[in-house]
């Protein structure tokens, strides 16, 4: 389970990875997509994506997570670069995800467990590292512009992480809008950001996790 959670940026529902027959939402409906006929400069777009991510010092947003089975969860994302992030799920979800100090931890209050992995072994690193350079940090599978968004799909260059992640940026502002994470079974989890605030004060305690009784470290497999 920890693999699926980490691949989807620690945002897969507990039972989502076991629903192999679930209908996975897709980033673009080809039948409804409106093609952008203007010339798309992929090098310039990649530079804009990197610049947008590097410009983020702190961020807070509401998020909506849509699991592979279509169920939805909500919560609050807090992010402080470099290296710190917190996904706080609203009830009834028991999950809390905290990145800080070079690790990412997934705490389940219902089970009383905390799973940890190195931050650099997760896709979170692509967003949280000090100097973001996606072409240097990952293999870019696709970079396109459609329906008012720039889509960039990444896979782990070393093969340590299975699956892929597609980030969506607003085509005008290049603000991060949402992402899709596909696991090794082909199941897709979608995360949408709402009410985004940047450049705000975030206390350091947000990124410190008090361990649950069963602290399982580095259980990525």
N, C-alpha and C positions, 0 to 999 in steps of 0.2 A: 504493500500500500504506500509506503513512503516514496517509492519511485514515482508513482502517479502524482502524488501531491507535489513533489519537487518539480517535476516536469511542467506541470501547469502553474508554476510559480506559487506552489503551495496552496492552490485554490481549488483542488478537486474535492467534491463531496465524498464522505466516507465510503458510500456504496457505489459511487459513480463508475469506478474502474472495473467493477464486476458486471456491469450491464452491457455485455458485448453486443447485444442486438439493438441497443438504443439508437434512435435516430439522432445523428450528430448535426448541430447547426453548422452552417458553412459561412465563411466570410462574405461570399458574393453569390447571389443567385444568377447564374449565367443567363437564364431566360429573361430576367428583369434588368440586368445590368446595362447601364448606359455608358458606352465606350467614350473615352476622351480622345478625340482625334488630333489634339495638339501634340507637338513633339514633346516627348518626355525625356528630360536629361537625367539619366539615372545617377551619374556622378554628382551632379548638383543636388539631387534629392537626397542622396546618402550623406553629403556634407551637411545639409540642412537638418536631417534626422540627428546626426551626431551633435551638431551645435545645439539643437533643442534640448537633448538629454543632458548635455554638459552644462547648460544654463540653469538647470534645476538645482537649487541648493536645498530647498525644502518644499514639500507638497502635502496637501491633505485633500482627500476626495471621498465621496460616497462611492461604493462599488456595488455592482450587481453581478453575481456569478450565476451562469446558467450551466448546469451539469449536463453530461451526455444524455441523461434520461429526461431532460427538459425541466427539471426542478430548479428553482431559483433560490438563492441566498443573498442576503444583503449584509453590509457592514461598512466600516470606515478604514480607509487606507491612510497611513501616515508614513512619509518617506523623507529621509534626510541623507543627502549624499555627502561624502562617500560611505557606503556600506551599511546603512541603517534603514530598516523598514519594519512596519507593523501592519498586519491585516487583522483587524478586530471584528469578528463576526457577530452579528446580532443574534439574539435568542430566536429559535431554539438550538442553533448550531453550537456545539461544544468546542469549536476550534478557535485557536489563537496562533497566529504565525508571527514570529519575531526574528528579524535578521540584525545582527550586531556582533562586534568582536570577532568577525571573520567566520561566523557560523550562521546557519538558519535553523530555527527550531519550530517544530509543529507540536503544539500542546493540545491534548484532548482532555478536557476537564471531566467528561463523562467516564472515560476509561482510566483517568488518572495517569496518563503517560505523556512523555515528552520525547520526540524523536529529533535527532540533530544530524546535520551534515555540513561539510565545509561549504561556505558561501560560493567559493570559486567552482564548486562541482554542481552548481545549479544555474538555471537561466537567469536568476535574479542578478547574478554577477554582471550580465550584459547591461543592466540598467544602473547598477549601484557602484560600479568601479569608479575610481577617481577620474580617469580620463577615458571616456567612452569612445571607442573606435570599432564599430561593428564589423567592418571588413577585416580588421586584424584579430578580432576576438571570436569570430564564428564564420561558418560558411554561409554565404547568402544564396539561398535557393531561388528566390524571386524578389523582384523589386518593381512594383507597378503602381499606376495611379488609375483609380476608377471611382465613380460615384462620390467624388469629393474627398476621397481618402488616398493616402499613400500607404501601400501595403508592403511590408518587408518581412520575408520569411527566413528564419535562421535555423540552422542545425549545429550541433556541437561538432567542431572540427575533429576532435580526438575520439569521438564515438563513445564517450563515457556516458552520455545522456541519450536515450532513445527518443524518437519522435521529433517534433518540430514545433516552433512557436512563430506565429504571425502577429506582428504588431501593426496597429493602424494609427496613422497620424493624420490630423486635419491637413488637407492639401494646401490650405492658405497659410495657416499659422504654424503648422508642423507641431502642434501640441499633441501629446500622446492621448488617444481617445479610448482605445480598447485593445484587446488581444484575444487570439485563439490559440490554445495549446492542444496539440494532438499527441496522444500517447502511443506506445508501441502496438496497441490493439486497434489503432485508428479511431479511438474515441476522442471527441473534441469537447473541451470546456471553454466557454466564452466568458470574458470579464469585461464589463463596461464601466467606465469612470464617469461620474456625474458630480456637479458642483465643485469643480476643481479649484483649489486655492494654492498659490505658490508664494514663496518668499515669506512664510509665516514662522513664528516662533514655535518650536516643538521641544518640549522638555526631554532631557536625556533619559529619564526613567521610562519613557514610552518604549525604549528599545532595549530594556533589561527584562529578562524573563525569570520569574521565580519558578524553579523547577517543580513539576509534579512529582509524586512519590516514586514513580517508575521512570527514571531518566535513561532512555535508550539512545546511546550515542552512535552516530555514523551508521544508521541502519538504512542505507540506501538500497540494499539488496536483501 
